[in-house]
Amino acid sequence: MSDPRVSPARPVSLFTIILLLGVFSAFFFTVRYFFRPAPATAYNAAPEALPKDQEWRATAEARRKALVDLRAAEATQATSYAWIDKDKGVVQLPLERAMELTVKQYGAKK
């Protein structure tokens, strides 16, 4: 009891198969070229193997020391006065003093 409305499957042409393989190849090479992962950085490399500005990454101790130095420099900046640009009149203020001046400035406008 076959259904006369169902036609037999047509064979796929060689051109269609080659075209599909070409499209998949183009997609594969595009993805491989544009979405290549970045090279891994050696975090435990010897300091002499890293660029000068990346030496802090060499060991856990070097990273810890760099972080301590950075936080000390930030603390100094947050609590001291200094000239940033003398010609333009830009200064560095302690955070507490800067907040006081800002509150005073905006409180006077009311």
Backbone as a printed PyTorch tensor [residue, N CA C, xyz], in Angstrom:
tensor([[[ 0.8120, -1.1680,  0.0000],
         [ 0.0000,  0.0000,  0.0000],
         [ 0.8660,  1.2460,  0.0000]],

        [[ 1.3730,  1.5060, -1.0900],
         [ 2.2150,  2.6660, -1.2160],
         [ 1.3740,  3.8920, -1.5190]],

        [[ 1.8790,  5.0060, -1.0780],
         [ 1.1890,  6.2720, -1.2900],
         [ 1.6970,  6.8570, -2.6060]],

        [[ 0.8290,  7.0550, -3.5740],
         [ 1.2950,  7.5480, -4.8680],
         [ 1.7690,  9.0070, -4.8260]],

        [[ 1.4130,  9.7510, -3.7600],
         [ 1.8190, 11.1590, -3.6680],
         [ 3.2710, 11.3220, -3.2350]],

        [[ 3.8530, 10.3020, -2.6430],
         [ 5.2340, 10.3700, -2.1760],
         [ 6.1590, 10.0100, -3.3290]],

        [[ 7.0490, 10.9370, -3.6610],
         [ 7.9670, 10.6670, -4.7670],
         [ 9.2550, 10.0790, -4.2050]],

        [[ 9.9690,  9.3150, -4.9660],
         [11.2290,  8.7400, -4.4760],
         [12.2710,  9.8400, -4.2690]],

        [[13.1930,  9.6060, -3.3840],
         [14.2450, 10.5830, -3.0610],
         [15.1230, 10.8000, -4.2800]],

        [[15.5040, 12.0660, -4.4960],
         [16.3790, 12.3920, -5.6200],
         [17.8190, 12.2810, -5.1580]],

        [[18.6850, 11.8460, -5.9890],
         [20.0960, 11.7820, -5.6020],
         [20.6750, 13.2000, -5.5050]],

        [[21.6410, 13.3650, -4.6050],
         [22.2920, 14.6590, -4.4120],
         [23.4110, 14.7700, -5.4360]],

        [[23.4790, 15.9150, -6.0850],
         [24.4930, 16.0730, -7.1280],
         [25.8810, 16.2800, -6.5180]],

        [[26.8750, 15.9760, -7.2820],
         [28.2590, 16.1550, -6.8600],
         [28.5600, 17.6370, -6.6360]],

        [[27.9930, 18.4900, -7.4310],
         [28.1740, 19.9350, -7.2800],
         [27.6860, 20.4080, -5.9110]],

        [[26.5390, 19.9150, -5.4500],
         [25.9950, 20.2990, -4.1420],
         [26.9180, 19.8480, -3.0190]],

        [[27.4510, 18.6570, -3.1240],
         [28.3480, 18.1420, -2.0910],
         [29.6270, 18.9820, -2.0450]],

        [[30.2010, 19.3000, -3.1890],
         [31.4250, 20.1060, -3.2360],
         [31.1540, 21.5110, -2.7140]],

        [[30.0100, 22.0710, -3.0580],
         [29.6450, 23.4000, -2.5730],
         [29.5130, 23.4160, -1.0490]],

        [[28.8490, 22.4330, -0.4870],
         [28.7000, 22.3560,  0.9740],
         [30.0570, 22.1890,  1.6620]],

        [[30.9250, 21.3550,  1.1160],
         [32.2550, 21.1990,  1.6930],
         [33.0470, 22.5090,  1.6160]],

        [[32.8970, 23.2370,  0.5360],
         [33.5690, 24.5330,  0.4010],
         [33.0670, 25.5370,  1.4190]],

        [[31.7530, 25.5690,  1.6430],
         [31.1780, 26.4970,  2.6270],
         [31.6590, 26.1380,  4.0250]],

        [[31.6430, 24.8550,  4.3660],
         [32.1190, 24.4370,  5.6850],
         [33.6050, 24.7400,  5.8640]],

        [[34.3880, 24.5540,  4.8120],
         [35.8300, 24.8540,  4.8910],
         [36.0510, 26.3460,  5.1040]],

        [[35.3260, 27.1700,  4.3660],
         [35.4600, 28.6220,  4.5240],
         [35.0690, 29.0360,  5.9410]],

        [[34.0060, 28.4720,  6.4690],
         [33.5740, 28.7740,  7.8350],
         [34.6500, 28.3540,  8.8340]],

        [[35.1780, 27.1610,  8.6700],
         [36.1980, 26.6520,  9.5800],
         [37.4340, 27.5560,  9.5880]],

        [[37.9310, 27.9120,  8.4140],
         [39.1260, 28.7490,  8.3530],
         [38.8530, 30.1630,  8.8500]],

        [[37.6690, 30.6790,  8.6390],
         [37.3170, 32.0000,  9.1610],
         [37.3050, 31.9850, 10.6780]],

        [[36.6770, 30.9930, 11.2490],
         [36.6340, 30.8860, 12.7150],
         [38.0380, 30.6890, 13.2690]],

        [[38.8070, 29.8570, 12.6320],
         [40.1670, 29.5970, 13.1160],
         [41.0510, 30.8450, 13.0260]],

        [[40.8830, 31.6270, 11.9730],
         [41.7130, 32.8160, 11.7860],
         [41.3070, 33.9580, 12.7100]],

        [[40.0190, 34.2400, 12.8100],
         [39.5680, 35.4070, 13.5720],
         [39.3660, 35.1360, 15.0520]],

        [[39.1420, 33.9180, 15.4430],
         [38.8700, 33.6100, 16.8470],
         [39.9550, 32.7420, 17.4430]],

        [[41.1840, 33.0190, 17.0660],
         [42.3370, 32.3070, 17.5900],
         [42.5590, 32.7400, 19.0350]],

        [[42.7340, 31.8100, 19.9560],
         [42.9770, 32.2140, 21.3500],
         [44.3040, 32.9450, 21.4870]],

        [[44.3310, 33.8610, 22.4190],
         [45.5540, 34.6190, 22.6780],
         [46.6030, 33.6830, 23.2680]],

        [[47.8530, 33.9160, 22.9730],
         [48.8890, 33.0550, 23.5390],
         [48.9190, 33.1750, 25.0620]],

        [[49.1120, 32.0800, 25.7050],
         [49.1420, 32.0600, 27.1640],
         [50.3960, 32.7550, 27.6730]],

        [[50.2320, 33.5290, 28.7280],
         [51.3550, 34.2180, 29.3510],
         [51.8920, 33.3430, 30.4780]],

        [[53.1620, 33.1770, 30.5240],
         [53.7710, 32.3690, 31.5750],
         [53.8710, 33.1970, 32.8410]],

        [[52.9990, 32.9270, 33.8000],
         [53.0060, 33.6930, 35.0420],
         [54.1220, 33.2510, 35.9810]],

        [[54.6440, 32.0970, 35.7610],
         [55.7180, 31.6180, 36.6220],
         [57.0470, 31.5780, 35.8830]],

        [[57.1900, 32.4100, 34.8700],
         [58.4370, 32.4530, 34.1020],
         [59.5000, 33.1860, 34.8990]],

        [[60.7180, 32.9520, 34.5160],
         [61.8340, 33.6470, 35.1630],
         [61.7690, 35.1280, 34.8110]],

        [[62.1620, 36.0100, 35.7270],
         [62.0980, 37.4480, 35.4560],
         [62.8510, 37.8630, 34.2050]],

        [[63.9520, 37.2090, 33.8970],
         [64.7080, 37.6020, 32.6970],
         [64.0000, 37.1820, 31.4080]],

        [[63.0140, 36.2730, 31.5070],
         [62.2820, 35.8430, 30.3210],
         [61.1070, 36.7660, 30.0040]],

        [[60.7540, 37.6400, 30.9300],
         [59.6230, 38.5450, 30.7390],
         [60.1040, 39.9300, 30.3350]],

        [[59.2590, 40.6900, 29.6350],
         [59.6240, 42.0840, 29.3400],
         [59.7900, 42.8740, 30.6330]],

        [[60.5010, 43.9840, 30.5570],
         [60.8270, 44.7780, 31.7530],
         [59.5730, 45.2080, 32.5120]],

        [[58.5120, 45.6040, 31.7840],
         [57.3070, 46.0770, 32.4610],
         [56.4390, 44.9340, 32.9850]],

        [[56.8090, 43.6820, 32.7290],
         [56.0310, 42.5330, 33.1910],
         [56.7650, 41.6830, 34.2270]],

        [[57.8940, 42.1520, 34.7300],
         [58.6740, 41.3610, 35.6850],
         [57.8990, 41.0590, 36.9660]],

        [[56.9480, 41.9070, 37.3090],
         [56.1800, 41.6830, 38.5350],
         [55.3550, 40.4030, 38.4450]],

        [[55.1440, 39.8550, 37.2590],
         [54.3550, 38.6340, 37.0950],
         [55.1640, 37.3610, 37.3140]],

        [[56.4640, 37.4660, 37.4860],
         [57.3400, 36.2970, 37.4720],
         [57.0110, 35.2890, 38.5700]],

        [[56.8630, 35.7310, 39.7940],
         [56.6060, 34.8080, 40.8970],
         [55.5100, 35.3790, 41.7910]],

        [[55.0110, 34.5260, 42.6490],
         [53.9780, 34.9780, 43.5850],
         [54.5380, 36.0560, 44.5120]],

        [[55.7740, 35.9130, 44.9080],
         [56.4030, 36.9110, 45.7810],
         [56.5470, 38.2530, 45.0630]],

        [[56.9120, 38.2150, 43.7830],
         [57.0440, 39.4610, 43.0110],
         [55.6800, 40.1450, 42.8510]],

        [[54.6380, 39.3450, 42.6330],
         [53.2850, 39.9200, 42.5200],
         [52.8440, 40.5320, 43.8500]],

        [[53.1420, 39.8300, 44.9430],
         [52.7760, 40.3360, 46.2630],
         [53.4980, 41.6510, 46.5610]],

        [[54.7880, 41.7210, 46.2420],
         [55.5730, 42.9340, 46.4690],
         [55.0590, 44.0810, 45.5990]],

        [[54.7240, 43.7880, 44.3370],
         [54.2010, 44.8310, 43.4450],
         [52.8690, 45.3730, 43.9690]],

        [[52.0290, 44.4900, 44.5040],
         [50.7520, 44.9340, 45.0490],
         [50.9440, 45.7910, 46.2990]],

        [[51.8700, 45.3930, 47.1700],
         [52.1470, 46.1800, 48.3740],
         [52.6830, 47.5620, 47.9790]],

        [[53.5880, 47.6070, 47.0110],
         [54.1290, 48.8960, 46.5500],
         [53.0430, 49.7670, 45.9330]],

        [[52.1760, 49.1690, 45.1360],
         [51.0920, 49.9190, 44.5060],
         [50.1410, 50.4980, 45.5530]],

        [[49.7680, 49.6920, 46.5250],
         [48.8530, 50.1850, 47.5710],
         [49.5010, 51.2640, 48.4230]],

        [[50.8020, 51.1630, 48.6670],
         [51.5010, 52.2040, 49.4240],
         [51.5170, 53.5090, 48.6300]],

        [[51.7630, 53.4290, 47.3320],
         [51.7630, 54.6310, 46.4950],
         [50.3650, 55.2500, 46.4350]],

        [[49.3330, 54.4280, 46.3390],
         [47.9590, 54.9380, 46.3320],
         [47.6050, 55.6000, 47.6560]],

        [[48.0300, 54.9990, 48.7580],
         [47.7570, 55.5870, 50.0760],
         [48.4510, 56.9260, 50.2190]],

        [[49.6800, 57.0330, 49.7060],
         [50.4070, 58.3050, 49.7450],
         [49.6870, 59.3580, 48.9130]],

        [[49.2260, 58.9870, 47.7420],
         [48.5120, 59.9290, 46.8930],
         [47.2000, 60.3640, 47.5220]],

        [[46.5210, 59.4670, 48.2140],
         [45.2160, 59.7850, 48.7920],
         [45.3250, 60.6530, 50.0370]],

        [[46.5250, 60.7850, 50.6100],
         [46.6590, 61.5340, 51.8610],
         [47.6600, 62.6690, 51.8010]],

        [[48.0930, 63.0770, 50.6160],
         [49.1090, 64.1260, 50.5470],
         [48.7480, 65.1910, 49.5090]],

        [[49.4140, 66.3280, 49.6730],
         [49.2830, 67.4370, 48.7280],
         [50.4140, 67.3520, 47.7230]],

        [[50.1440, 67.7100, 46.4660],
         [51.2020, 67.7500, 45.4500],
         [50.6940, 68.5220, 44.2410]],

        [[51.6340, 69.0280, 43.4600],
         [51.2820, 69.6740, 42.2010],
         [51.1670, 68.6060, 41.1220]],

        [[50.0730, 68.6280, 40.3850],
         [49.9190, 67.7570, 39.2320],
         [50.4050, 68.5060, 37.9980]],

        [[49.9170, 69.7410, 37.8050],
         [50.3470, 70.6030, 36.6990],
         [50.3430, 72.0360, 37.2100]],

        [[51.5300, 72.5570, 37.5100],
         [51.6480, 73.8970, 38.0930],
         [51.1510, 74.9770, 37.1460]],

        [[51.4250, 74.8270, 35.8410],
         [51.0120, 75.8350, 34.8600],
         [49.4870, 75.9640, 34.7920]],

        [[48.7910, 74.8520, 34.8880],
         [47.3260, 74.8780, 34.8100],
         [46.6770, 75.0460, 36.1790]],

        [[47.4560, 74.9670, 37.2470],
         [46.9200, 75.1170, 38.5900],
         [46.2110, 73.8670, 39.0960]],

        [[46.6200, 72.7000, 38.6350],
         [46.0090, 71.4390, 39.0520],
         [46.8180, 70.8600, 40.2100]],

        [[46.1340, 70.6060, 41.3290],
         [46.8160, 70.0810, 42.5060],
         [46.2120, 68.7480, 42.9350]],

        [[46.9760, 68.0380, 43.7410],
         [46.5020, 66.7990, 44.3450],
         [46.1920, 67.1070, 45.7970]],

        [[44.9850, 66.7890, 46.2220],
         [44.5640, 67.0360, 47.6010],
         [44.2990, 65.7140, 48.2940]],

        [[44.4050, 65.7010, 49.6270],
         [43.9440, 64.5110, 50.3440],
         [42.4370, 64.3450, 50.1290]],

        [[41.9720, 63.1270, 50.1270],
         [40.5550, 62.8690, 49.8570],
         [39.6310, 63.5930, 50.8300]],

        [[39.9820, 63.5870, 52.1000],
         [39.1300, 64.2390, 53.0990],
         [38.9790, 65.7380, 52.7960]],

        [[40.0860, 66.3710, 52.4770],
         [40.0570, 67.8130, 52.1780],
         [39.2710, 68.0820, 50.8890]],

        [[39.4380, 67.2480, 49.8910],
         [38.7020, 67.4160, 48.6360],
         [37.1980, 67.2780, 48.8640]],

        [[36.7950, 66.3320, 49.7140],
         [35.3630, 66.1710, 50.0150],
         [34.8280, 67.3900, 50.7550]],

        [[35.6130, 67.9200, 51.7060],
         [35.1820, 69.1230, 52.4370],
         [34.9700, 70.2970, 51.4820]],

        [[35.9270, 70.5090, 50.5660],
         [35.8130, 71.6150, 49.6120],
         [34.6280, 71.4240, 48.6750]],

        [[34.3730, 70.1980, 48.2570],
         [33.2410, 69.9290, 47.3780],
         [31.9190, 70.1880, 48.0730]],

        [[31.8030, 69.7510, 49.3190],
         [30.5690, 69.9990, 50.0880],
         [30.4000, 71.5090, 50.3030]],

        [[31.4710, 72.1890, 50.6110],
         [31.4070, 73.6340, 50.8210],
         [30.9880, 74.3480, 49.5290]],

        [[31.5540, 73.9360, 48.3900],
         [31.2550, 74.5640, 47.0990],
         [29.7930, 74.3550, 46.7250]],

        [[29.2910, 73.1350, 46.8170],
         [27.9070, 72.8850, 46.4230],
         [26.9070, 73.3360, 47.4830]],

        [[27.3470, 73.4250, 48.7340],
         [26.4650, 73.9460, 49.7690],
         [26.2520, 75.4410, 49.6230]],

        [[27.2120, 76.1580, 49.0880],
         [27.1090, 77.6120, 48.9050],
         [26.1630, 77.9570, 47.7570]],

        [[25.9020, 77.0420, 46.8310],
         [25.0370, 77.3290, 45.6970],
         [23.5680, 77.3010, 46.0650]],

        [[23.2030, 76.7450, 47.1990],
         [21.7840, 76.6440, 47.5800],
         [21.2310, 77.9230, 48.0670]]])
